[in-house]
Amino acid sequence: MFQNLSELKDKKILVVGLGKTGVSLTKLLVEQGAQVTISDHKSKPELSGTVEQVEGLGVKLDLGGHSPKTFLIQDLIILSPGVPSNLKIFDYATAHGIKITNEAEFVSQFIKEPVVAVTGTNGKTSVARLAEAFLKESGIEVWVGGNNFQPLTEYLRSEVKAKVVIAEMSSYMLEKVDTFNPVNIVFSNLAENHLDRYKSMEDYINAKRKIFKNTNQATTSILNADDNAVVELARDPIVQKGRIFYFSRKTSLEPQIMNIGGAVNVGDEIRVRTGPEIEYYSSKNIKMLGKHSIENMMAAILVAREHGANHDAIQKVMDTFSGLPHRLEYIRKVGGVRFYNDSKATNVHAVLRALDAFNENVILIMGGKDTNLSFEALKGPVKRKVKSLILVGEAKERVNRDIGDFSETFLIGTFEEAVLIAYQKSRINDVVLLSPGCPSTDMFDNFEERGDYFREIINKFR
């Protein structure tokens, strides 16, 4: 598309979606001398917080809908991740010869440093943060962006020149991938998600699959051998073009994985091979809850070793890293009851992983935006481990239909009331777990706001 940022000068470029990414894109394009228009289906009052950030930049605004006339006078249209790529207006523009891309694909063509692309249904952010910590502790300059981080565009706007760029890639960001060509691809796991955006699980998988589009002999893919859906993807001939490192918690796979390269969890040890020798790391002091944390750790070690992180630095981080906010985050103990904030658990697979970290006596708070997911996979764990199920938000009726018969269940009107009921139902040695299984946007702006409010309520308990 373009070789250098300087080629953007005087180009007519339409940015669709004025969220965090849209603002960042707009600023970059204006800095490069492009003629920028912003289109968003929301009105100016609805976008007041973000419109303020682009006012004074000399950009045109097409708000409150998408005007066909605006779309047809552009040299290029760039979509923000939150904008579905299957809107009719995009078909109309494409039919008239207008090139459409998205932020991830557009920005990646200008990043000259090695890129590590991290995707999967859950665990992406944890893998990216761990890999970043391993590399930084080894004295290696690294920049992290994408999905739950700052927009990738910010790397181009910054003065930083990293040795490696880690990009957390959601399915939304992968929908328009064409030339994106990372040196490493991490695929953490694959489970049902985002069925409010995709017509089927197959459509969701097809979006994720695009991360492998340009795999070649220089690509190393780091894949979860314990996830059948990921293993199935790895059979694709395009994936097989590159080198593959598998990671696994199954001791039985150790001989096979150590032969070809990868990581295996054996007891209190993680065994890693990325070169001629096998390396050994102790997992005794890992502070993060859940077996999935070991999976995330293995994936991140493989990334870090690929880019020169050293053994001692990796071990030091493994012994001290306490996890990320809103991901099985321990808040406090009140009256013998432990409270955990897992607000980032926005799908069923994430709730399964959270429940796997506890034995029994869980008071589980679930619910949020209804995204057409089935919660039936939770029947067994809820029946075995959950004393009380507290449901709140738009999806509470759907969750109740699927799993409400497998625990004492309460449908609650407000989030605060749900937390208070959970506390009332708890006894000494119980766990109160916020692991919603749904996005937060029916009641909150994002999962961070939901988790922060949960923490705020808990911290008031005496």
Secondary structure, DSSP 8 states (H G I E B T S, - for coil): --SSGGGGTT-EEEEE--SHHHHHHHHHHHHTT-EEEEEESS-TGGGHHHHHHHTTS--EEEESB--HHHHTT-SEEEE-TTS-TT-HHHHHHHHTT-EEEEHHHHHHTT--S-EEEEESSS-HHHHHHHHHHHHHHTT--EEEEETTSS-THHHHHSS---SEEEEE--HHHHTT-SS---SEEEE-------TTTSSSHHHHHHHHHGGGTT--TT-EEEEETT-HHHHHHHTSHHHHTSEEEEEES-GGGHHHHHHHSEEEEETTEEEEESSSS-EEEE-TT--S-SHHHHHHHHHHHHHHHHTT--HHHHHHHHHH----TTSSEEEEEETTEEEEE-TT--SHHHHHHHHHT--S-EEEEE--S------GGGHHHHHHHEEEEEEESTTHHHHHHHHGGGSEEEEESSHHHHHHHHHHH--TT-EEEE--SS-STTTSSSHHHHHHHHHHHHTT--
